[in-house]
Amino acid sequence: MRNKNEHAIYTQMKRSVVLDILKFLAVIAAAVWLMSRGTERLGYNWQWYQVPKYIFQIQDGQLIWGPLIDGLMVTFRITAWGLVLATIFGLVTALFRLSASFVSRALARGYVEIIRNTPLLVQIFFLYFVLAPVLNLDRFFAAVLALSLFEGAYASEIFRAGIVSIHQGQWEAAYSLGLGSYHTYRYIVLPQAIRRILPPLTSQGISLIKDSALVSTIAVYDLTMQGRAIIAETFLTFEIWFTVAAIYLIITVTLSLVVTVMENYFKIRV
């Protein structure tokens, strides 16, 4: 009976993914139609044929990536570093907020409130122009630190919600076995909580990818900054911005589908 139910759920998952893809393609088609109609009235001369060389070129039989892909690799590096640090900041902050220490709770609460109630752009400027010279950080790691602190504040709430969702009996059973707080978290609480927090944490990673576009304001040559540089040189404003937006969209939609699959998988297993 269980196998039949799991098979039905997996079938429903596949249909859901296919339906999401079809909806996505329909939205893209509608956007392209509206864009073409609008630019016709503006009299804009499209030059899409120039765009591919900024993505890749083939010279002497070798594939050479263009500046947009170079910027995308920087975006991936920023995202990878940011995810690791945001996870650390988020977990530590969540543990501090659940701590019995008043000082730990106050520090964690202060960090979360400051980060969540100030714009990310201001935080990037503050870290780059004020703290980076003091800490001797280059612009790349200043951007990574700003993004990870920002996303870590939101990730901490995800971690905290996952931890407090574990039934109180699990804690009591761990303490009755003589486990301390560290071993209780490591062997009992976090392994159970990870199933619940992984999908929303992955969604937070999607937000990190989108928010990383703001690091172009301090001249980090990510995907957005490369697009701005190409536009300044070629004046292909619409073509380049739409291409940059499409690249971000492909990445985020792919990750969104992964999150959907993960959520359905954990629904079956929990």
C-alpha positions as CSV (number, residue, x, y, z in Angstrom):
1,M,0.0,0.0,0.0
2,R,2.8,2.3,0.9
3,N,4.6,1.7,-2.4
4,K,1.4,2.5,-4.3
5,N,1.0,5.8,-2.4
6,E,4.6,6.7,-3.0
7,H,4.3,5.9,-6.7
8,A,1.2,8.1,-6.9
9,I,3.0,10.9,-5.1
10,Y,6.0,10.6,-7.4
11,T,3.7,10.7,-10.5
12,Q,2.0,13.8,-9.1
13,M,5.4,15.4,-8.6
14,K,6.4,14.7,-12.2
15,R,3.2,16.2,-13.4
16,S,3.7,19.3,-11.2
17,V,7.2,19.8,-12.5
18,V,6.0,19.5,-16.1
19,L,3.1,21.9,-15.4
20,D,5.5,24.4,-13.8
21,I,7.8,24.3,-16.8
22,L,4.9,24.8,-19.2
23,K,3.6,27.8,-17.2
24,F,7.2,29.2,-17.2
25,L,7.4,28.9,-21.0
26,A,4.0,30.5,-21.4
27,V,5.0,33.5,-19.2
28,I,8.3,33.8,-21.2
29,A,6.3,33.7,-24.5
30,A,3.9,36.4,-23.3
31,A,6.8,38.6,-22.1
32,V,8.6,38.3,-25.4
33,W,5.4,39.2,-27.3
34,L,4.8,42.3,-25.1
35,M,8.4,43.3,-25.4
36,S,8.4,43.0,-29.2
37,R,5.2,45.1,-29.4
38,G,6.5,47.7,-27.1
39,T,9.8,48.1,-28.9
40,E,8.1,48.3,-32.3
41,R,6.4,51.5,-31.1
42,L,9.7,52.9,-29.8
43,G,11.3,52.2,-33.1
44,Y,14.2,50.3,-31.4
45,N,16.6,48.5,-33.7
46,W,17.2,45.0,-32.2
47,Q,20.7,43.6,-32.6
48,W,20.4,40.2,-31.0
49,Y,23.0,38.8,-33.4
50,Q,25.7,40.6,-31.4
51,V,24.7,39.0,-28.1
52,P,26.2,35.4,-28.6
53,K,29.8,36.6,-28.7
54,Y,29.4,38.0,-25.2
55,I,28.3,34.5,-24.0
56,F,30.8,32.3,-26.0
57,Q,32.9,32.2,-29.1
58,I,34.6,29.5,-31.1
59,Q,38.1,30.4,-32.2
60,D,40.4,28.0,-34.0
61,G,38.1,25.2,-32.9
62,Q,38.3,26.1,-29.2
63,L,35.4,27.3,-27.1
64,I,36.1,30.6,-25.4
65,W,33.6,31.9,-22.8
66,G,32.5,35.5,-23.1
67,P,32.4,38.2,-20.4
68,L,28.9,37.3,-19.3
69,I,29.9,33.7,-18.5
70,D,33.0,35.1,-16.7
71,G,30.7,37.3,-14.6
72,L,28.4,34.3,-14.0
73,M,31.3,32.4,-12.6
74,V,32.0,35.2,-10.2
75,T,28.4,35.2,-9.2
76,F,28.6,31.5,-8.5
77,R,31.7,32.0,-6.4
78,I,30.0,34.8,-4.4
79,T,27.0,32.6,-3.9
80,A,29.0,29.5,-2.8
81,W,31.0,31.5,-0.3
82,G,27.9,33.4,0.8
83,L,25.9,30.2,1.4
84,V,28.6,28.6,3.5
85,L,29.0,31.7,5.7
86,A,25.3,32.5,5.8
87,T,24.7,28.9,7.0
88,I,27.3,29.3,9.8
89,F,26.0,32.7,10.8
90,G,22.4,31.5,10.7
91,L,23.1,28.4,12.8
92,V,25.2,30.2,15.4
93,T,22.6,33.0,15.7
94,A,19.8,30.5,16.1
95,L,21.6,28.6,18.8
96,F,22.4,31.9,20.5
97,R,18.7,32.9,20.4
98,L,17.8,29.6,22.0
99,S,20.5,29.8,24.6
100,A,19.9,30.3,28.3
101,S,22.5,33.1,28.3
102,F,20.9,36.6,28.3
103,V,24.0,38.1,26.6
104,S,23.9,35.5,23.8
105,R,20.2,36.1,23.2
106,A,20.7,39.9,23.2
107,L,23.6,39.7,20.8
108,A,21.7,37.4,18.4
109,R,18.5,39.5,18.6
110,G,20.5,42.7,18.0
111,Y,22.2,41.3,15.0
112,V,19.0,40.0,13.5
113,E,17.1,43.2,14.1
114,I,19.9,45.5,12.7
115,I,20.4,43.4,9.5
116,R,16.7,42.8,8.8
117,N,15.7,46.4,9.3
118,T,18.4,48.1,7.1
119,P,18.8,47.9,3.3
120,L,21.3,45.5,1.9
121,L,22.8,48.1,-0.3
122,V,23.6,50.3,2.8
123,Q,25.2,47.3,4.4
124,I,27.4,46.6,1.4
125,F,28.5,50.2,1.3
126,F,29.2,50.2,5.0
127,L,31.3,47.0,4.9
128,Y,33.2,48.1,1.8
129,F,33.9,51.7,2.7
130,V,34.1,51.5,6.5
131,L,35.0,48.0,7.7
132,A,37.0,46.6,4.7
133,P,39.9,49.1,5.1
134,V,40.1,48.2,8.8
135,L,39.9,44.4,8.2
136,N,42.0,44.6,5.1
137,L,39.4,43.0,2.9
138,D,39.2,43.3,-0.9
139,R,36.0,44.1,-2.6
140,F,35.1,40.5,-3.4
141,F,35.3,39.3,0.3
142,A,33.6,42.5,1.5
143,A,30.7,41.7,-0.8
144,V,30.6,38.1,0.3
145,L,30.6,39.2,4.0
146,A,27.8,41.7,3.5
147,L,25.7,39.1,1.6
148,S,26.4,36.3,4.1
149,L,25.5,38.5,7.1
150,F,22.3,39.7,5.4
151,E,21.2,36.2,4.4
152,G,22.4,34.7,7.7
153,A,20.0,36.8,9.6
154,Y,17.1,35.3,7.7
155,A,18.6,31.8,7.8
156,S,18.8,32.1,11.6
157,E,15.0,32.2,11.7
158,I,14.7,29.2,9.5
159,F,17.1,27.3,11.7
160,R,15.4,28.4,14.9
161,A,12.0,27.4,13.5
162,G,13.3,24.0,12.6
163,I,14.8,23.4,16.0
164,V,11.8,24.5,18.0
165,S,9.6,22.3,15.8
166,I,11.2,19.2,17.3
167,H,8.9,17.6,19.8
168,Q,9.9,18.3,23.5
169,G,9.9,14.6,24.1
170,Q,13.0,14.3,21.9
171,W,14.9,16.7,24.2
172,E,13.7,14.9,27.3
173,A,14.7,11.5,26.0
174,A,18.2,12.9,25.1
175,Y,18.7,14.4,28.5
176,S,17.5,11.2,30.2
177,L,20.2,9.3,28.4
178,G,22.8,11.7,29.9
179,L,23.5,13.6,26.7
180,G,24.6,17.2,27.1
181,S,23.4,20.1,25.0
182,Y,26.1,19.7,22.3
183,H,25.5,16.0,21.7
184,T,21.7,16.5,21.9
185,Y,21.9,19.1,19.1
186,R,24.4,17.1,17.1
187,Y,22.8,13.6,17.3
188,I,19.2,14.2,18.1
189,V,17.8,17.6,17.2
190,L,19.7,18.8,14.1
191,P,19.5,15.5,12.1
192,Q,15.7,15.7,12.5
193,A,15.5,19.5,11.9
194,I,17.5,19.4,8.7
195,R,14.7,17.7,6.8
196,R,12.4,20.6,7.7
197,I,14.8,23.4,7.1
198,L,16.5,22.3,4.0
199,P,13.8,23.3,1.5
200,P,13.4,26.9,2.9
201,L,17.1,27.2,3.3
202,T,17.5,26.4,-0.4
203,S,15.0,29.0,-1.2
204,Q,17.1,31.4,0.8
205,G,20.0,30.4,-1.4
206,I,17.9,31.5,-4.4
207,S,17.4,34.9,-2.8
208,L,21.2,35.1,-2.3
209,I,21.8,34.6,-6.0
210,K,19.4,37.5,-6.8
211,D,20.7,39.7,-4.1
212,S,24.3,39.2,-5.4
213,A,23.5,41.5,-8.3
214,L,23.9,44.4,-5.8
215,V,27.7,43.8,-5.4
216,S,28.1,45.4,-8.8
217,T,27.7,48.7,-7.0
218,I,31.2,48.3,-5.5
219,A,32.7,47.2,-8.9
220,V,32.8,43.5,-8.3
221,Y,32.7,42.0,-11.8
222,D,29.8,39.6,-11.4
223,L,27.2,39.0,-14.1
224,T,25.4,42.3,-13.5
225,M,28.6,44.3,-13.6
226,Q,29.8,42.6,-16.8
227,G,26.4,43.4,-18.3
228,R,26.8,47.1,-17.4
229,A,30.3,47.2,-18.8
230,I,29.1,45.7,-22.1
231,I,26.2,48.2,-22.3
232,A,28.6,51.1,-21.7
233,E,30.7,49.9,-24.6
234,T,28.1,48.8,-27.1
235,F,24.8,50.6,-26.1
236,L,23.0,47.2,-26.5
237,T,20.9,48.1,-23.5
238,F,17.8,46.0,-24.0
239,E,19.6,43.0,-25.5
240,I,22.2,42.7,-22.7
241,W,19.8,43.4,-19.9
242,F,17.3,40.8,-21.2
243,T,20.1,38.3,-21.6
244,V,21.4,38.9,-18.0
245,A,17.8,38.6,-16.7
246,A,17.3,35.4,-18.7
247,I,20.5,33.9,-17.2
248,Y,19.4,34.8,-13.6
249,L,15.9,33.4,-14.4
250,I,17.2,30.1,-15.7
251,I,19.3,29.6,-12.6
252,T,16.6,30.6,-10.1
253,V,13.9,28.6,-11.9
254,T,16.1,25.5,-11.9
255,L,16.8,25.9,-8.2
256,S,13.1,26.5,-7.5
257,L,12.2,23.2,-9.2
258,V,14.9,21.5,-7.1
259,V,13.3,23.0,-4.0
260,T,9.8,21.7,-5.1
261,V,11.2,18.2,-5.6
262,M,12.9,18.3,-2.2
263,E,9.8,19.4,-0.4
264,N,7.7,16.6,-2.0
265,Y,10.4,14.1,-1.2
266,F,10.5,15.0,2.4
267,K,6.7,15.0,2.6
268,I,6.9,11.3,1.7
269,R,9.7,10.5,4.1
270,V,8.5,12.4,7.1
